[in-house]
Protein backbone atom coordinates (compact mmCIF):
# COMPACT_ATOMS: atom_id res chain seq x y z
CA UNK A 1 0.00 0.00 0.00
CA UNK A 2 1.51 3.27 -1.16
CA UNK A 3 1.47 6.79 0.15
CA UNK A 4 -1.50 7.44 -2.16
CA UNK A 5 -3.66 5.36 0.18
CA UNK A 6 -5.57 7.40 2.80
CA UNK A 7 -4.01 10.70 1.62
CA UNK A 8 -5.93 12.83 4.15
CA UNK A 9 -4.57 10.77 7.04
CA UNK A 10 -1.37 11.71 8.81
CA UNK A 11 1.26 9.06 9.35
CA UNK A 12 0.70 7.53 12.79
CA UNK A 13 -0.50 4.52 14.77
CA UNK A 14 -4.17 4.79 13.72
CA UNK A 15 -3.45 4.89 9.98
CA UNK A 16 -0.90 2.10 10.32
CA UNK A 17 -3.26 -0.08 12.35
CA UNK A 18 -5.90 0.22 9.61
CA UNK A 19 -3.42 -0.63 6.86
CA UNK A 20 -2.04 -3.58 8.85
CA UNK A 21 -5.51 -4.95 9.50
CA UNK A 22 -6.64 -4.65 5.89
CA UNK A 23 -3.44 -6.32 4.72
CA UNK A 24 -3.82 -9.16 7.22
CA UNK A 25 -7.53 -9.64 6.46
CA UNK A 26 -6.84 -10.01 2.75
CA UNK A 27 -3.64 -12.09 2.88
CA UNK A 28 -3.73 -15.86 3.50
CA UNK A 29 -2.89 -16.48 7.15
CA UNK A 30 -4.36 -16.53 10.65
CA UNK A 31 -6.23 -13.22 10.27
CA UNK A 32 -7.53 -13.85 6.74
CA UNK A 33 -11.18 -12.98 6.21
CA UNK A 34 -13.10 -14.77 3.49
CA UNK A 35 -14.38 -12.33 0.84
CA UNK A 36 -18.01 -13.09 1.68
CA UNK A 37 -17.37 -12.10 5.32
CA UNK A 38 -15.68 -8.79 4.56
CA UNK A 39 -18.41 -6.62 6.02
CA UNK A 40 -17.50 -3.10 7.20
CA UNK A 41 -20.05 -1.08 9.16
CA UNK A 42 -19.90 2.56 10.21
CA UNK A 43 -22.00 4.77 12.41
CA UNK A 44 -23.05 8.05 10.77
CA UNK A 45 -23.51 10.94 13.24
CA UNK A 46 -20.10 11.91 14.57
CA UNK A 47 -18.37 9.16 12.59
CA UNK A 48 -19.08 10.20 9.02
CA UNK A 49 -20.26 13.78 9.47
CA UNK A 50 -20.57 16.50 12.09
CA UNK A 51 -23.04 15.76 14.89
CA UNK A 52 -22.76 18.95 16.95
CA UNK A 53 -24.63 20.91 18.18
CA UNK A 54 -27.25 18.32 17.14
CA UNK A 55 -27.26 15.45 14.63
CA UNK A 56 -28.26 16.97 11.27
CA UNK A 57 -31.38 14.85 10.84
CA UNK A 58 -32.94 16.70 13.76
CA UNK A 59 -32.52 19.99 11.92
CA UNK A 60 -34.67 18.49 9.17
CA UNK A 61 -37.19 17.08 11.65
CA UNK A 62 -37.47 20.17 13.86
CA UNK A 63 -38.25 22.38 10.88
CA UNK A 64 -41.15 20.10 9.98
CA UNK A 65 -42.40 19.93 13.58
CA UNK A 66 -42.31 23.71 13.90
CA UNK A 67 -44.81 23.88 11.05
CA UNK A 68 -46.94 21.16 12.67
CA UNK A 69 -47.11 23.04 15.98
CA UNK A 70 -48.19 26.21 14.20
CA UNK A 71 -50.97 24.25 12.51
CA UNK A 72 -51.96 22.46 15.75
CA UNK A 73 -50.85 24.34 18.93
CA UNK A 74 -52.06 21.47 21.15
CA UNK A 75 -48.98 19.50 20.09
CA UNK A 76 -46.90 21.86 22.24
CA UNK A 77 -48.20 20.04 25.33
CA UNK A 78 -46.40 16.76 24.55
CA UNK A 79 -42.90 15.63 23.74
CA UNK A 80 -40.93 16.15 21.65
CA UNK A 81 -42.85 19.20 20.44
CA UNK A 82 -42.91 20.61 23.99
CA UNK A 83 -39.11 20.61 24.19
CA UNK A 84 -38.91 22.27 20.81
CA UNK A 85 -41.29 25.08 21.79
CA UNK A 86 -39.72 25.57 25.23
CA UNK A 87 -36.15 25.19 23.95
CA UNK A 88 -35.52 22.59 26.64
CA UNK A 89 -31.73 22.39 26.82
CA UNK A 90 -31.74 19.15 28.80
CA UNK A 91 -33.84 17.44 26.18
CA UNK A 92 -31.57 18.64 23.39
CA UNK A 93 -28.50 17.41 25.26
CA UNK A 94 -30.13 14.00 25.21
CA UNK A 95 -30.53 14.35 21.46
CA UNK A 96 -26.89 15.36 21.03
CA UNK A 97 -25.66 12.35 23.01
CA UNK A 98 -28.28 10.06 21.44
CA UNK A 99 -29.86 9.01 24.71
CA UNK A 100 -32.02 6.02 23.71
CA UNK A 101 -35.17 7.23 25.51
CA UNK A 102 -34.94 10.67 23.95
CA UNK A 103 -34.17 9.27 20.51
CA UNK A 104 -37.10 6.87 20.80
CA UNK A 105 -39.46 9.77 21.55
CA UNK A 106 -38.14 11.68 18.57
CA UNK A 107 -38.30 8.79 16.15
CA UNK A 108 -41.80 7.81 17.20
CA UNK A 109 -42.94 11.36 16.44
CA UNK A 110 -40.93 11.24 13.22
CA UNK A 111 -42.78 8.09 12.16
CA UNK A 112 -46.16 9.69 12.95
CA UNK A 113 -45.35 12.86 11.03
CA UNK A 114 -44.65 11.05 7.78
CA UNK A 115 -47.10 8.13 8.14
CA UNK A 116 -48.95 7.59 4.89
CA UNK A 117 -46.30 9.44 2.87
CA UNK A 118 -45.08 7.70 -0.30
CA UNK A 119 -41.27 7.35 -0.54
CA UNK A 120 -40.93 9.75 -3.47
CA UNK A 121 -42.60 12.55 -1.49
CA UNK A 122 -40.44 11.98 1.58
CA UNK A 123 -37.28 11.76 -0.54
CA UNK A 124 -38.13 15.07 -2.22
CA UNK A 125 -38.44 16.79 1.15
CA UNK A 126 -35.03 15.49 2.26
CA UNK A 127 -33.40 16.50 -1.04
CA UNK A 128 -34.82 20.00 -0.69
CA UNK A 129 -33.35 20.18 2.83
CA UNK A 130 -29.92 19.04 1.60
CA UNK A 131 -29.96 21.76 -1.07
CA UNK A 132 -31.29 24.70 0.90
CA UNK A 133 -30.36 24.32 4.59
CA UNK A 134 -26.90 25.19 5.87
CA UNK A 135 -25.05 24.28 9.02
CA UNK A 136 -25.08 27.34 11.34
CA UNK A 137 -21.36 27.24 12.10
CA UNK A 138 -19.81 26.26 8.79
CA UNK A 139 -22.33 27.88 6.47
CA UNK A 140 -22.51 24.99 4.00
CA UNK A 141 -25.07 22.23 3.38
CA UNK A 142 -24.77 19.40 5.89
CA UNK A 143 -23.85 16.91 3.17
CA UNK A 144 -20.65 18.90 2.63
CA UNK A 145 -19.61 18.20 6.23
CA UNK A 146 -18.81 14.55 5.63
CA UNK A 147 -15.29 13.63 6.74
CA UNK A 148 -13.02 13.15 3.74
CA UNK A 149 -10.71 10.71 5.59
CA UNK A 150 -13.65 8.34 6.17
CA UNK A 151 -14.58 8.41 2.49
CA UNK A 152 -10.98 7.50 1.71
CA UNK A 153 -11.27 4.63 4.17
CA UNK A 154 -14.39 3.45 2.34
CA UNK A 155 -12.37 3.46 -0.90
CA UNK A 156 -9.57 1.47 0.70
CA UNK A 157 -11.92 -1.14 2.09
CA UNK A 158 -13.86 -1.51 -1.16
CA UNK A 159 -10.59 -1.90 -3.07
CA UNK A 160 -9.86 -4.92 -0.86
CA UNK A 161 -13.20 -6.63 -1.29
CA UNK A 162 -15.09 -5.22 1.70
CA UNK A 163 -18.73 -4.31 1.42
CA UNK A 164 -19.35 -1.04 3.25
CA UNK A 165 -22.54 -0.38 5.21
CA UNK A 166 -23.66 2.61 7.25
CA UNK A 167 -25.38 1.58 10.47
CA UNK A 168 -26.88 4.52 12.37
CA UNK A 169 -29.47 5.20 15.03
CA UNK A 170 -30.83 7.83 12.67
CA UNK A 171 -33.55 7.25 10.12
CA UNK A 172 -32.63 4.72 7.47
CA UNK A 173 -34.78 6.31 4.79
CA UNK A 174 -33.47 9.80 5.56
CA UNK A 175 -29.87 8.62 5.00
CA UNK A 176 -30.73 6.61 1.91
CA UNK A 177 -31.69 9.80 0.07
CA UNK A 178 -28.08 11.04 -0.05
CA UNK A 179 -26.14 7.80 0.50
CA UNK A 180 -25.15 7.25 -3.11
CA UNK A 181 -24.13 10.83 -3.89
CA UNK A 182 -22.47 11.57 -0.55
CA UNK A 183 -20.90 8.28 0.56
CA UNK A 184 -20.76 6.42 -2.72
CA UNK A 185 -22.62 3.43 -1.31
CA UNK A 186 -25.91 1.99 -2.60
CA UNK A 187 -28.99 2.83 -0.58
CA UNK A 188 -29.54 -0.85 0.21
CA UNK A 189 -26.30 -0.70 2.23
CA UNK A 190 -27.82 1.76 4.70
CA UNK A 191 -28.99 0.27 7.97
CA UNK A 192 -30.83 2.43 10.48
CA UNK A 193 -33.94 2.95 12.54
CA UNK A 194 -36.68 2.41 9.99
CA UNK A 195 -40.37 2.89 9.44
CA UNK A 196 -42.37 -0.08 8.24
CA UNK A 197 -44.19 0.23 4.93
CA UNK A 198 -47.62 -0.84 3.80
CA UNK A 199 -49.06 -1.43 0.34
CA UNK A 200 -52.36 0.37 0.14
CA UNK A 201 -54.41 1.83 -2.68
CA UNK A 202 -51.97 0.52 -5.24
CA UNK A 203 -48.89 2.20 -3.77
CA UNK A 204 -46.32 1.80 -1.02
CA UNK A 205 -46.50 4.29 1.89
CA UNK A 206 -44.75 4.82 5.20
CA UNK A 207 -46.35 3.29 8.27
CA UNK A 208 -46.44 4.86 11.77
CA UNK A 209 -44.79 1.67 13.08
CA UNK A 210 -41.09 0.84 13.39
CA UNK A 211 -39.55 -2.04 11.48
CA UNK A 212 -37.74 -3.63 14.42
CA UNK A 213 -36.33 -1.65 17.34
CA UNK A 214 -34.01 1.32 17.60
CA UNK A 215 -30.69 0.94 15.82
CA UNK A 216 -28.73 1.98 18.91
CA UNK A 217 -26.58 0.00 21.35
CA UNK A 218 -27.37 -3.72 21.01
CA UNK A 219 -29.74 -2.82 18.21
CA UNK A 220 -26.76 -2.16 15.95
CA UNK A 221 -25.30 -5.68 15.75
CA UNK A 222 -28.85 -7.03 15.77
CA UNK A 223 -29.80 -4.94 12.75
CA UNK A 224 -26.51 -5.64 10.99
CA UNK A 225 -26.98 -9.39 11.34
CA UNK A 226 -30.62 -9.20 10.29
CA UNK A 227 -29.63 -7.19 7.21
CA UNK A 228 -26.48 -9.05 6.13
CA UNK A 229 -26.55 -12.43 7.87
CA UNK A 230 -23.10 -11.62 9.23
CA UNK A 231 -21.38 -9.57 11.91
CA UNK A 232 -18.80 -6.99 10.82
CA UNK A 233 -15.16 -7.71 10.17
CA UNK A 234 -14.48 -3.97 10.49
CA UNK A 235 -16.54 -1.36 12.35
CA UNK A 236 -16.21 2.35 13.02
CA UNK A 237 -18.04 4.48 15.57
CA UNK A 238 -17.60 7.41 17.91
CA UNK A 239 -19.98 7.07 20.85
CA UNK A 240 -21.30 4.89 23.65
CA UNK A 241 -24.26 3.82 21.48
CA UNK A 242 -21.71 2.19 19.14
CA UNK A 243 -20.06 -0.04 21.76
CA UNK A 244 -21.96 -3.21 20.92
CA UNK A 245 -21.30 -2.84 17.20
CA UNK A 246 -17.61 -2.26 17.85
CA UNK A 247 -17.46 -5.25 20.19
CA UNK A 248 -19.01 -7.43 17.50
CA UNK A 249 -16.28 -6.60 14.96
CA UNK A 250 -12.87 -8.15 14.39
CA UNK A 251 -11.40 -4.64 14.07
CA UNK A 252 -12.86 -1.62 15.87
CA UNK A 253 -12.10 2.01 15.04
CA UNK A 254 -13.23 4.77 17.41
CA UNK A 255 -13.29 8.44 16.36
CA UNK A 256 -12.20 10.88 19.07
CA UNK A 257 -13.51 14.43 18.66
CA UNK A 258 -10.65 16.57 19.93
CA UNK A 259 -10.29 19.28 17.31
CA UNK A 260 -12.10 22.38 18.53
CA UNK A 261 -10.48 24.59 15.89
CA UNK A 262 -11.56 22.65 12.79
CA UNK A 263 -14.62 20.94 14.28
CA UNK A 264 -15.52 20.31 17.94
CA UNK A 265 -13.86 18.86 21.05
CA UNK A 266 -16.06 16.77 23.34
CA UNK A 267 -16.29 13.44 25.13
CA UNK A 268 -19.87 13.60 26.42
CA UNK A 269 -21.69 10.51 25.26
CA UNK A 270 -18.38 8.80 24.48
CA UNK A 271 -16.90 8.21 27.93
CA UNK A 272 -17.80 4.51 28.06
CA UNK A 273 -16.65 3.87 24.51
CA UNK A 274 -13.27 5.49 25.17
CA UNK A 275 -12.87 3.33 28.29
CA UNK A 276 -13.85 0.22 26.32
CA UNK A 277 -11.32 1.13 23.62
CA UNK A 278 -8.54 1.24 26.18
CA UNK A 279 -9.64 -2.02 27.79
CA UNK A 280 -10.16 -3.95 24.56
CA UNK A 281 -7.40 -2.50 22.44
CA UNK A 282 -9.52 -0.76 19.83
CA UNK A 283 -7.87 1.69 17.48
CA UNK A 284 -8.70 5.27 18.51
CA UNK A 285 -8.13 8.02 15.97
CA UNK A 286 -7.61 11.63 16.96
CA UNK A 287 -9.29 14.05 14.57
CA UNK A 288 -6.72 16.65 15.55
CA UNK A 289 -3.63 14.48 15.11
CA UNK A 290 -4.61 11.80 12.60
CA UNK A 291 -6.53 13.78 9.98
CA UNK A 292 -4.67 16.28 7.82
CA UNK A 293 -7.97 17.34 6.23
CA UNK A 294 -11.47 17.01 7.69
CA UNK A 295 -13.99 17.85 4.99
SULDA-V567603 format. One record per pair of residues at least 24 apart in sequence whose C-alpha atoms are under 7 Angstrom apart, sorted by sequence separation. I is the first residue (numbers start at 1). GAP is how many residues later the second one is. D is the distance in whole Angstrom. If there is no record, write none. Layout:
I_GAP_D + I_GAP_D
This chain:
165_24_5 + 166_24_5 + 167_24_5 + 168_24_5 + 169_24_6 + 217_24_4 + 220_24_7 + 221_24_5 + 80_25_7 + 165_25_6 + 166_25_6 + 167_25_6 + 216_25_5 + 217_25_6 + 220_25_6 + 80_26_6 + 217_26_7 + 218_26_5 + 217_27_6 + 221_27_7 + 256_28_7 + 258_28_7 + 259_28_6 + 240_29_6 + 253_29_6 + 254_29_6 + 255_29_6 + 256_29_6 + 257_29_7 + 258_29_6 + 259_29_5 + 239_30_6 + 240_30_5 + 243_30_6 + 252_30_5 + 253_30_5 + 254_30_5 + 255_30_5 + 256_30_5 + 257_30_6 + 258_30_6 + 239_31_4 + 240_31_7 + 252_31_6 + 253_31_6 + 254_31_6 + 255_31_7 + 256_31_6 + 151_32_7 + 238_32_7 + 240_32_6 + 240_33_5 + 239_34_6 + 143_39_7 + 54_41_7 + 55_41_6 + 54_42_5 + 53_43_7 + 52_44_7 + 169_45_6 + 169_46_4 + 168_47_6 + 169_47_5 + 126_48_7 + 126_51_7 + 167_53_7 + 123_54_6 + 60_69_7 + 111_84_6 + 56_86_7 + 118_86_6 + 119_86_7 + 118_87_4 + 117_88_5 + 118_88_6 + 116_89_5 + 117_89_5 + 116_90_5 + 115_91_5 + 116_91_6 + 114_92_7 + 115_92_5 + 115_93_5 + 50_95_6 + 49_96_6 + 50_96_7 + 112_96_5 + 49_97_4 + 111_97_5 + 48_98_6 + 49_98_6 + 111_98_7 + 48_99_6 + 48_102_6 + 40_122_6 + 44_122_6 + 38_123_7 + 39_123_6 + 40_123_6 + 41_123_6 + 42_123_6 + 43_123_6 + 44_123_7 + 38_124_5 + 39_124_5 + 40_124_5 + 41_124_5 + 42_124_5 + 43_124_5 + 44_124_5 + 38_125_6 + 39_125_6 + 40_125_6 + 41_125_6 + 42_125_6 + 43_125_5 + 35_126_6 + 41_126_6 + 26_134_7 + 9_140_6 + 8_141_5 + 149_142_7 + 6_143_7 + 149_145_7 + 6_146_6 + 148_146_6 + 6_147_6 + 147_147_5 + 148_147_5 + 147_148_5 + 146_149_6 + 145_150_6 + 97_171_7 + 97_172_5 + 47_190_6 + 41_191_6 + 47_191_6 + 40_192_5 + 46_192_6 + 37_193_7 + 39_193_5 + 40_193_6 + 41_193_6 + 42_193_6 + 43_193_6 + 39_194_5 + 40_194_5 + 41_194_5 + 42_194_5 + 43_194_5 + 38_195_6 + 39_195_7 + 40_195_6 + 41_195_6 + 42_195_6 + 37_196_7 + 47_208_6 + 14_269_6 + 14_270_7 + 14_271_6 + 12_278_7 + 10_280_5 + 9_281_6 + 10_281_6 + 9_282_5 + 10_282_6 + 8_283_6 + 9_283_6 + 8_284_5 + 8_285_5
